[in-house]
Amino acid sequence: MRLFDLLLRRLIRKGSLTVVDPSGRRHEYGDRTTALPPVTIRFTDRATPRRAAFNPALELGEAYMDGRLIVEQGDIRGFLDLIGQNTHWDNDDAVRLRMWRPWRGPRPLEAWNWARKSRRNVAHHYDLSSRLYALFLDEDLQYSCGYFASPEVGLEEAQSAKKAHIAAKLDLRPGQRVLDIGCGWGGLALYLHRVAGVDVTGITLSQEQLAIARDRAAAAGVADHVRFELLDYRAVLGTFDRIVSVGMFEHVGPPNYRTFFDRCRELLSADGVMLLHTIGRADGPALTDRWLSRYIFPGGYVPALSQIAPAVEDARLWITDLEILRLHYAFTLSHWYERVAASRDAIVSLYDERFFRMWQFYLAGALVAFRHDAHLNFQIQLSRRRETLPLTRDYIADAEQRVRAKALFPDDKAFPCTISHDLV
């Protein structure tokens, strides 16, 4: 406990943390005058705090999963939020942030996602029971950050707004061919067809997602316009007017960035437009958290803009618009965490108590990363030609209004399918 005690005395400056060691002795840390909710944790063995002193993120995550770390006051979100408040990505917290995530040495093979490894990594996470995801996602099963006009917006509304925002940036026209790379359970592809009259091909490496997406297209009677395939992006053939990729780029890996953007350029028509929506980081290149890569996203990697831009440049694509979503994922994850907490019994019955605690730790840790660490989201619009899109961004807001109206009234002729504005 001695080393862990030294770590916490240097780390916890804000809030109140109490640690109960295996002998029952209580150790107090922080400043009790702050408004942060107090947190109490207890260790059931002597080895865990010693190991956690050297690699806190990994060891505390495993200890919480195994029941060797018990949160007695507050919950795991409150505990990790307290850590995040004290390791906030800021100049004066740089030392404490390094103490929390010390392992930043190179592990190059982890992000080298060749085709077979990519399929195996995707199956690890996305081929979990669809019932699990239905318990905490919105009704459309959108597994990426919503678009929040304010923190008070509900999850369903924010996810609908996200789809409209993306559709507007794609500058769609009826009859266009759209490729959705990493289509998930098919919600975005079906939405784009409904609001813009486009034909969409969605690709995924998840058998579970593929089956549900195809069922949804068949049930909607649009399977001849919205098709889904079990396919790697490197194996796609044909030409597309638009490409969209939401929440998939995190599984590509830096060694494959040039291949990814080269392939997208080859697949785009001469006047093609692409919208890439990905988690990113503001603090420059860094490794994936070891707990996250071991239990949640094997092969996953969150890129910095400085890693994306060179690959885009080498592929000779224009970055025609770049939007930074700073807090939207934090709001989304807060909704997901609360829904998971409310669905504890259902999740335990699907898997077990350890899985439930793992999923809790995952969502709580991700929430803290977007609230206090350097995580954010990029929406990067790309094109092959500088003349393809309108000269100003005004068309995005105009198109977004039309898309939202079309989504609400899909059969109303007053709202045309087209959401594009021609160049004047």
Beta strands, then each sheet from edge to edge (+ up, - down):
strand 1: 15-20
strand 2: 26-31
strand 3: 39-43
strand 4: 69-73
strand 5: 177-181
strand 6: 199-204
strand 7: 226-230
strand 8: 240-246
strand 9: 268-281
strand 10: 318-325
strand 11: 375-383
sheet 1: 2+ 1- 3- 4+
sheet 2: 7+ 6+ 5+ 8+ 9+ 11- 10+
end
